[in-house]
């Protein structure tokens, strides 16, 4: 009796079930189940591998689980029953709606996607609330703050102008002070020169006085000598008579 390929596959499946091993299928098995050619099954696996849990090492034969068959069945329904193109299937499976409705993704992925979708909706709602709050309360407040800032800026400019004026006055006073100090220094210089000149004149006067005193003494001494000489002549004349 000749045993065909289907009988061999059935024997393999029964053996795996009997031994308690996970049930797996070959590409030909999956093609028969989904009514596709093995070449198309391999194409779909390559094209949509990012959405499938199929594990395949290059150079080795693919082995499929029941879950992999359900994943391929869902993709084929999108392509054939819903009439989507390959590109549209990619876009749908990548969208939040596709991830939530697709049997391809596990419950953890769906729960995460649901959380992301709810968070996104909440973010939209929060944005609306914030926008309404801005329009009703914060924007007028900001406008008032801007107006006050403008007024303060004008006041600040006035203060800066006043400060500049004061600074100019102080600068002018400092200049006048420097000029006055310069004049005082010049006057002090003249005074010192006058004092020095006076000291020179004082010494000169002292020398003149000393010379006059000497001359006076000489004159007195000369007159005394002359007077004494006259007296001696008188005495001698008296005795000579």
C-alpha positions in Angstrom: 0.0 0.0 0.0 1.3 3.4 -1.0 1.3 6.2 1.6 0.8 9.7 0.2 2.0 13.0 1.6 -1.3 13.8 3.3 -1.2 10.5 5.2 2.4 11.2 6.2 1.4 14.7 7.5 -1.5 13.3 9.4 0.7 10.7 11.0 3.2 13.4 12.0 0.4 15.5 13.5 -1.0 12.5 15.4 2.5 11.6 16.6 3.0 15.1 17.9 -0.3 15.2 19.6 0.3 11.8 21.2 3.7 12.8 22.5 2.2 16.0 24.0 4.4 18.3 21.9 3.1 21.7 20.6 1.2 21.2 17.3 3.0 22.7 14.4 2.5 22.7 10.6 4.6 22.9 7.6 4.1 25.4 4.7 2.3 22.9 2.6 -0.1 22.1 5.5 -0.9 25.8 6.0 -1.4 26.2 2.2 -3.9 23.4 2.2 -5.8 24.7 5.2 -6.0 28.3 3.8 -6.5 27.2 0.2 -3.4 29.0 -1.0 -0.2 27.9 -2.8 2.9 27.4 -0.7 4.6 30.2 -2.6 1.9 32.7 -1.6 2.0 31.5 2.0 5.8 32.2 2.1 5.2 35.6 0.4 2.6 36.7 3.0 4.9 35.6 5.8 7.7 37.7 4.4 5.5 40.7 3.7 3.6 40.8 7.0 6.2 39.3 9.3 6.2 42.3 11.6 2.6 41.6 12.5 3.0 37.9 13.0 4.5 35.8 15.8 6.0 33.4 13.4 9.6 32.5 14.2 11.8 31.6 11.2 15.5 31.4 10.7 16.9 32.0 7.2 17.7 28.8 5.4 15.4 26.7 7.6 11.9 25.5 6.9 9.1 27.4 8.5 7.0 25.8 11.1 3.6 27.2 11.9 1.4 27.1 15.0 -2.4 27.5 15.2 -1.8 31.1 16.1 0.2 31.7 13.0 -2.5 30.1 10.9 -5.1 32.5 12.5 -2.8 35.4 11.8 -2.5 34.5 8.1 -6.2 33.9 7.9 -7.0 37.4 9.2 -4.5 39.0 6.7 -6.1 37.0 3.8 -9.6 38.2 4.9 -8.4 41.8 4.8 -6.9 41.3 1.4 -9.7 39.3 -0.2 -12.9 39.7 1.8 -12.4 43.4 2.5 -10.6 44.1 -0.8 -7.7 46.0 0.8 -4.4 46.4 -1.0 -1.1 45.2 0.6 -0.3 48.9 1.5 -3.7 49.4 3.0 -3.4 46.3 5.1 0.0 47.6 6.4 -1.6 50.9 7.3 -4.6 49.3 9.0 -2.5 46.9 11.1 -0.3 49.8 12.1 -3.2 51.9 13.3 -4.6 51.9 16.9 -8.0 50.6 15.6 -6.3 47.8 13.7 -4.3 46.7 16.7 -7.4 46.7 18.9 -9.6 44.7 16.6 -7.0 42.4 15.1 -6.7 38.8 16.5 -3.1 39.0 15.5 -2.0 41.0 18.5 -2.1 39.4 22.0 -4.1 40.8 24.9 -1.1 42.6 26.4 -0.5 44.5 23.2 -4.2 45.3 22.9 -4.4 46.5 26.5 -1.3 48.7 25.9 -2.8 50.1 22.7 -6.1 50.7 24.5 -4.3 52.6 27.2 -2.5 54.7 24.6 -5.7 55.4 22.8 -7.4 56.5 26.1 -4.4 58.6 27.0 -4.5 60.3 23.6 -8.2 61.0 24.0 -7.6 62.4 27.5 -4.8 64.5 26.1 -7.2 65.9 23.5 -9.8 66.6 26.2 -7.2 68.2 28.4 -6.0 70.3 25.5 -9.6 71.5 25.0 -9.9 72.3 28.7 -6.6 74.1 28.8 -7.5 76.1 25.6 -10.9 77.1 27.1 -9.1 78.1 30.4 -6.6 80.1 28.5 -9.3 81.9 26.5 -11.5 82.7 29.5 -9.0 83.4 32.2 -5.3 83.2 31.5 -5.2 85.3 28.3 -6.9 88.4 29.9 -4.5 88.0 32.8 -1.5 87.7 30.5 -2.8 90.8 28.6 -3.0 92.7 31.9 0.5 91.6 32.8 1.8 92.7 29.5 0.2 96.1 29.9 1.6 96.5 33.4 5.0 95.4 32.0 4.7 98.1 29.4 3.8 100.7 32.0 6.7 99.5 34.2 9.0 99.7 31.1 7.9 103.3 30.6 8.6 104.0 34.2 11.9 102.3 34.0 12.8 104.5 31.0 11.9 107.6 33.0 14.1 106.3 35.9 16.9 105.6 33.5 16.6 109.1 32.1 16.6 110.6 35.6 19.5 108.5 36.5 21.4 109.6 33.4 20.6 113.2 34.3 21.9 112.7 37.8 24.9 110.9 36.5 25.6 113.8 34.1 25.3 116.3 37.0 27.6 114.3 39.1 30.1 114.1 36.3 29.8 117.8 35.8 30.3 118.4 39.6 33.3 116.1 39.5 34.8 118.0 36.6 34.2 121.3 38.5 35.8 119.8 41.6 38.8 118.6 39.6 39.2 122.1 38.2 38.9 123.6 41.7 41.5 121.2 43.0 43.7 122.1 40.1 43.3 125.8 40.8 44.0 125.2 44.5 47.1 123.3 43.6 48.2 126.1 41.3 47.5 128.7 44.1 49.5 126.5 46.5 52.3 126.4 44.1 52.3 130.2 43.8 52.1 130.5 47.6 55.0 128.1 48.0 57.0 130.1 45.5 56.2 133.3 47.3 57.2 131.8 50.6 60.4 130.6 49.1 61.0 134.1 47.6 60.2 135.7 50.9 62.6 133.4 52.6 65.3 134.5 50.1 64.4 138.2 50.6 64.4 137.7 54.4 67.9 136.3 54.2 69.0 139.2 52.0 67.5 141.7 54.4 69.3 140.1 57.3 72.5 140.4 55.4 71.8 144.0 54.6 71.0 144.7 58.2 74.2 143.0 59.3 76.2 145.1 56.8 74.5 148.3 57.9 75.2 147.4 61.5 78.8 146.9 60.6 79.0 150.2 58.8 77.3 152.0 61.7 79.9 150.5 64.0 82.7 151.6 61.7 81.3 155.1 61.5 81.0 155.4 65.3 84.4 154.0 65.7 85.8 156.5 63.2 84.1 159.4 65.0 85.4 158.2 68.3 88.9 158.0 67.0 88.5 161.5 65.4 87.2 162.9 68.7 89.9 161.4 70.7 92.5 162.8 68.3 91.0 166.3 68.6 91.1 166.1 72.4 94.7 165.1 72.4 95.5 168.0 70.1 93.8 170.4 72.4 95.8 169.3 75.4 99.0 169.4 73.6 98.2 173.0 72.4 97.5 174.1 75.9 100.8 173.0 77.1 102.6 174.4 74.1 101.6 178.0 74.9 
